[in-house]
Amino acid sequence: MAKYKIAWMPGDGVGNDVMDAARIVLDKAKFDAEYVPADIGWEFWKTEANPLPDRTLDILKNTDCALFGAITSLPKEECESALIPELQGKGHVYASPIVRLRQEFNLRTNLRPCKGYEGNPLNYKDGIDLVVFRENTEDLYVGIEFHPLPDEVRDVVRKHHKKMARFDKTPGDEIAVSLRVNTKTGCTNIITDAFEYAKKHGYKSVTVVEKPNVVRETSGLMVRTAREVAKKYPDIELWETNIDAMCMWLIKNPLDYGVLVTSNMFGDIVSDLCAQLVGGLGFAASGNIGDNYAVFEPTHGSAPKYAGQYKVNPMAMLLSVKLMFDWLGETELGSALDGAMADVIKEGKILTYDMGGTNTSLEVAEAVAGRM
């Protein structure tokens, strides 16, 4: 019997391409695992009105962790029209399956390393080594939204916040409201994870990235909690910055920063910026990590126009495999994979189109596998 059971979820578009590339490396590494196919994505929304079927949740509950490729998500109106005729007009509402996975399994920590590999022609500057810790289950992504705004919700908000009075003459169907929810527990967990990572890997600072001067309560809770947690780590400096300023400073002085920690929406934004500094989304890996389960995925989209062409850079997917190895405790495999990717990038002979090459996703994966 295999040592590990891994849920295998290619998803949509190029998710299938990069997962095929990942399998080349996994097989070369002789990773002792059984890969269990699991349905997720746009095709299941269209035919079942559920992009994350219950059968997939059952599979994940009986595996050690999951590898995930990519997902297609479209605006509300397009989601409805994409359903097969017999499912249209039934009140079905599309919800992001990856967001639901994070909440169903309490995958509270989103870990996104952004490392500039030597020789990568897309590096913004040499030596960039950033790690973003993004709270993964709260904030605006909890999905508590209203449109039209119900009168009873308006009345409750107005009772507690006089600022709502300025919208008294605005009809409910012309107001959309999204609720931002941060908890002390959520803030404490993600900030502690960031400090523990900095301690383990030798980073000298942790930067909390928020907007407490304007978003006073939710961002304020993050910053206040960071100050409390930082007291337990006297050898690591706590830096505080606003999200807008952070984007500027990362462009100006990316080498000044190491570990960043922030809430869900800001983390989504700033991690893409960090990814671009080291080559773009083709190098952007992530781990959705909980206490008992994890899902590893590249952060790029499904890129339908490239689906099946094996054109896109598989490095983000391979870096996600490395994160999986590390999380499972297979650190030697993780180090071997990291070194193999570094060799292929530095050599510069086998590259996908985004790096100026002409090779396919599979050829890059084969080159990496050959150096493991």
GIMO-V47885 format. One record per residue. N is the residue number from 0. SS is DSSP state (H for helix, E for strand, - for the rest). PHI is phi in whole degrees, -180 to 180 (999 if undefined). OMEGA is omega in whole degrees, 0 to 359 (* if undefined). Layout:
N:SS:PHI:OMEGA
N:SS:PHI:OMEGA
This chain:
0:-:999:182
1:-:-65:180
2:-:-67:183
3:E:-126:169
4:E:-116:184
5:E:-115:174
6:E:-69:187
7:E:-112:187
8:E:-128:180
9:E:-63:179
10:E:77:189
11:-:-113:170
12:-:53:183
13:-:-73:172
14:H:-56:177
15:H:-66:182
16:H:-63:185
17:H:-74:175
18:H:-70:174
19:H:-62:178
20:H:-65:179
21:H:-61:183
22:H:-65:177
23:H:-60:181
24:H:-71:180
25:H:-61:180
26:H:-69:178
27:H:-63:180
28:-:-75:183
29:-:55:179
30:-:-67:187
31:-:-82:185
32:E:-144:168
33:E:-104:181
34:E:-102:187
35:E:-105:181
36:E:-61:180
37:-:-140:185
38:-:-80:175
39:-:-160:172
40:-:126:190
41:H:-64:181
42:H:-62:181
43:H:-81:170
44:H:-64:184
45:H:-63:187
46:H:-101:183
47:H:-128:184
48:-:60:180
49:-:-154:181
50:-:-76:177
51:-:-134:184
52:-:-61:180
53:H:-59:181
54:H:-63:178
55:H:-71:177
56:H:-60:179
57:H:-64:178
58:H:-63:182
59:H:-63:180
60:-:-68:182
61:-:-117:176
62:-:-128:182
63:-:-81:178
64:E:-169:184
65:E:-135:167
66:E:-109:187
67:E:-132:184
68:E:-88:182
69:E:-164:182
70:-:-133:172
71:-:-102:175
72:-:-132:181
73:-:-128:178
74:-:-59:186
75:H:-51:184
76:H:-66:180
77:H:-71:177
78:H:-63:180
79:H:-63:183
80:H:-71:180
81:H:-79:181
82:-:-66:174
83:-:-62:188
84:H:-51:184
85:H:-71:178
86:H:-102:181
87:-:-74:178
88:-:73:182
89:-:-102:179
90:-:83:179
91:-:-70:181
92:-:-124:180
93:-:-71:173
94:-:-129:182
95:-:-56:181
96:H:-67:180
97:H:-73:176
98:H:-65:179
99:H:-65:177
100:H:-59:181
101:H:-60:183
102:H:-81:181
103:H:-61:184
104:-:-105:181
105:-:48:177
106:-:-83:197
107:-:-74:184
108:E:-113:173
109:E:-106:183
110:E:-103:182
111:E:-132:176
112:E:-76:177
113:E:-133:187
114:E:-115:178
115:-:-87:181
116:-:-79:181
117:-:-59:178
118:-:90:178
119:-:-71:183
120:-:-67:182
121:-:-93:179
122:-:-60:175
123:-:-69:173
124:-:-147:177
125:-:-72:173
126:-:92:180
127:-:-69:180
128:E:-146:185
129:E:-114:176
130:E:-135:181
131:E:-101:171
132:E:-104:184
133:E:-113:174
134:E:-61:200
135:-:-116:187
136:-:-129:186
137:-:-119:175
138:E:67:182
139:H:-66:184
140:H:-81:176
141:H:-67:174
142:-:82:176
143:-:-90:186
144:E:-136:180
145:E:-135:168
146:-:-166:358
147:-:-65:179
148:-:-80:179
149:-:-64:181
150:H:-60:182
151:H:-67:177
152:H:-70:178
153:H:-58:182
154:H:-64:180
155:H:-65:180
156:H:-64:182
157:H:-64:180
158:H:-62:184
159:H:-99:183
160:-:-137:182
161:H:-63:180
162:H:-61:180
163:H:-66:182
164:H:-62:181
165:H:-65:180
166:H:-103:185
167:-:-58:183
168:-:-91:179
169:-:-90:181
170:-:-59:181
171:H:-59:181
172:H:-77:175
173:H:-110:179
174:-:-125:172
175:-:-119:182
176:E:-128:172
177:E:-118:183
178:-:-97:176
179:-:-94:184
180:E:-123:171
181:-:-119:178
182:-:-115:178
183:H:-62:179
184:H:-63:179
185:H:-61:179
186:H:-64:182
187:H:-62:182
188:H:-62:185
189:H:-70:180
190:H:-70:176
191:H:-63:177
192:H:-58:181
193:H:-65:180
194:H:-68:179
195:H:-64:179
196:H:-65:179
197:H:-61:179
198:H:-65:183
199:H:-67:188
200:H:-106:171
201:-:81:175
202:-:-79:185
203:-:-92:183
204:E:-146:169
205:E:-127:181
206:E:-108:175
207:E:-89:188
208:E:-115:182
209:E:-146:179
210:-:-149:188
211:-:-71:179
212:-:-73:179
213:-:-119:178
214:-:-90:198
215:-:-68:187
216:-:-84:184
217:H:-73:176
218:H:-68:178
219:H:-60:178
220:H:-63:178
221:H:-62:183
222:H:-69:179
223:H:-62:179
224:H:-66:179
225:H:-60:180
226:H:-65:178
227:H:-67:182
228:H:-63:184
229:H:-60:181
230:-:-63:180
231:-:-82:184
232:-:-129:186
233:-:-63:181
234:-:-88:181
235:-:-119:180
236:E:-76:170
237:E:-100:174
238:E:-108:180
239:E:-124:178
240:E:-150:175
241:E:-81:185
242:H:-57:181
243:H:-69:178
244:H:-66:180
245:H:-61:179
246:H:-62:178
247:H:-68:184
248:H:-68:177
249:H:-67:176
250:H:-72:184
251:H:-78:186
252:-:-135:185
253:H:-64:182
254:H:-76:180
255:H:-78:190
256:-:-117:178
257:-:-130:181
258:E:-98:175
259:E:-113:177
260:E:-136:184
261:E:-161:181
262:-:-82:193
263:H:-62:183
264:H:-66:180
265:H:-63:178
266:H:-66:177
267:H:-61:182
268:H:-72:188
269:H:-70:179
270:H:-70:175
271:H:-68:176
272:H:-62:179
273:H:-61:179
274:H:-61:181
275:H:-65:179
276:H:-65:183
277:-:-117:173
278:-:126:178
279:-:101:185
280:H:-68:174
281:H:-68:178
282:H:-122:187
283:-:-102:179
284:E:-104:176
285:E:-153:171
286:E:-122:173
287:E:-96:196
288:E:-121:173
289:-:-116:181
290:-:-72:186
291:-:-129:184
292:-:-153:178
293:E:-152:175
294:E:-125:184
295:E:-112:187
296:E:-154:165
297:E:-72:184
298:-:-95:178
299:-:-73:180
300:-:-86:185
301:-:-86:176
302:-:40:186
303:H:-53:183
304:H:-67:179
305:H:-104:186
306:-:-58:177
307:-:81:181
308:-:-91:183
309:-:51:184
310:-:-101:190
311:-:-78:181
312:-:-70:181
313:-:-87:186
314:H:-60:179
315:H:-61:178
316:H:-68:180
317:H:-67:175
318:H:-67:176
319:H:-68:174
320:H:-62:177
321:H:-60:178
322:H:-60:178
323:H:-64:177
324:H:-55:182
325:H:-63:182
326:H:-65:179
327:-:-79:182
328:-:88:179
329:-:-89:188
330:H:-69:177
331:H:-66:176
332:H:-63:179
333:H:-61:180
334:H:-66:179
335:H:-64:179
336:H:-66:179
337:H:-60:179
338:H:-65:179
339:H:-66:177
340:H:-63:179
341:H:-60:180
342:H:-64:182
343:H:-64:180
344:H:-66:182
345:H:-64:180
346:H:-66:172
347:-:71:182
348:-:-100:182
349:-:-120:188
350:-:-137:174
351:-:-81:190
352:H:-60:183
353:H:-65:179
354:H:-99:179
355:-:92:180
356:-:-102:181
357:-:-128:184
358:-:-83:180
359:-:-86:175
360:H:-56:183
361:H:-70:178
362:H:-66:175
363:H:-64:179
364:H:-63:179
365:H:-65:178
366:H:-65:178
367:H:-66:181
368:H:-61:181
369:H:-68:181
370:-:-107:181
371:-:-79:*
